[in-house]
């Protein structure tokens, strides 16, 4: 467990926060469709990972209020990126599903962002690359805690 009163642990947490934030900002600039907000892209990514979901489930996963998610889903639907269908068990609800157009756009976005990261990794030496490969699962776990 990190001890934030200990200089080395505090410095490591600070460096991690700073690096993740800077890298995240740089990745956000590698978007395929500039008309979509980062939040809209995140919702599409959540749908890609989780499959269909109700707007309420999406709101919880994206840490936004349900009325905000309703607006986001409506925008994505108007752009042809998601479709709303009746919930199979509760007709009062709808489920959100991404369209093939959204899947293709997400795939192109992943390719572009992966290429960007690959170009950065080319500047690492073998030892740094090995450490980064080992850290990737830990960073993935942190992202989902």
Secondary structure, 3 states (H helix, E strand, C coil): CCCCCCHHHHHHHHHHHHHHHHHHHHHHCCCCCCCCCHHHHHHHHHHHHHCCECHHHHHHHHCCCHHHHHHHHHHHHHCCCEEEEECCCCCCCEEEEECHHHHHHHHHHHHHHHHHHHHHHCCCCHHHHHHHHHHHHHHHHHHCC
